[in-house]
């Protein structure tokens, strides 16, 4: 297991909200499209049971423009 393993949908969505993403619309099946008005980036997040595959999570982070090591701006303001 790599460092991006073991994350569930709710954990990923929570992090995306901290980075300024909001739910935009429902896509095909169980996929949701999230949008960040500040960066004008879209990302598609599948809502499947169990852990998100590492490759899928890496693609979500890439679409969102978030580095796996990047700290959330909200958390930085709270420190």
Buried (B, 14 or more C-beta within 10 A) or exposed (E): EEEBEEBBBEEBBEBBBEBBBEEBEEEEEEEBBBBBEEEEBBBBBBBBEEBBBBEBBBEBBEBBEBEEEEEBEEEEEEE
